[in-house]
Amino acid sequence: MRIAAGFLTAAALTAATACSTSDQPAHAKGTTTAMASPAVMASTRPTETLEPLLQQALPNVKGKTFTSAIVDFPPNASALPHRHGQAFVYAYVLQGTVRSKLDGKPATTYHQGENWVEQPGTHHVLTENTSRTKPAKLLVVFVSHTGDKLKIDDPKS
């Protein structure tokens, strides 16, 4: 519980910092990255996009990096099944409603203000915006091995 509260605090500070006019080089301002493969782009459902906010090596945990990002889901958007490598992931719903299914667990619907965590190596089978008319938005925080990819698509699962 204390760890989750710490991550929530760190995520809130990250979001607040990203909105400030800081000139710290750790911020990845204005970068938008599509998180889906070209095969999914051709599908009928839109995909999510990720906008990095902050990427910072953790000074007291050698070899680990803290990354925060905003993930936007247009109406009816869905992500490919994926993993986040060995990263610990915290997701907080900023806007809308998102359905998520991890490994063998049942799908869960999260509304604005709700959150979940993903343990290292977890298979994220489903992530989708439940609305066909309204966008959804997540704040996602990763604690990963420095240099690791944050998302690895697994479209065959």
Stockholm file with secondary structure:
# STOCKHOLM 1.0

chainA/1-157         MRIAAGFLTAAALTAATACSTSDQPAHAKGTTTAMASPAVMASTRPTETLEPLLQQALPNVKGKTFTSAIVDFPPNASALPHRHGQAFVYAYVLQGTVRSKLDGKPATTYHQGENWVEQPGTHHVLTENTSRTKPAKLLVVFVSHTGDKLKIDDPKS
#=GR chainA/1-157 SS CHHHHHHHHHHHHHHHHHTSCCCCTTBCTTCCEECSCHHHHTSSSCCCEEEEEEEEECTTSTTEEEEEEEEEECTTCEECCEECTTCEEEEEEEESEEEEEETTSCCEEEETTCEEEECTTCEEEEEEECCSSSCEEEEEEEEEETTCCSCEECTTC
#=GC SS_cons         CHHHHHHHHHHHHHHHHHTSCCCCTTBCTTCCEECSCHHHHTSSSCCCEEEEEEEEECTTSTTEEEEEEEEEECTTCEECCEECTTCEEEEEEEESEEEEEETTSCCEEEETTCEEEECTTCEEEEEEECCSSSCEEEEEEEEEETTCCSCEECTTC
//
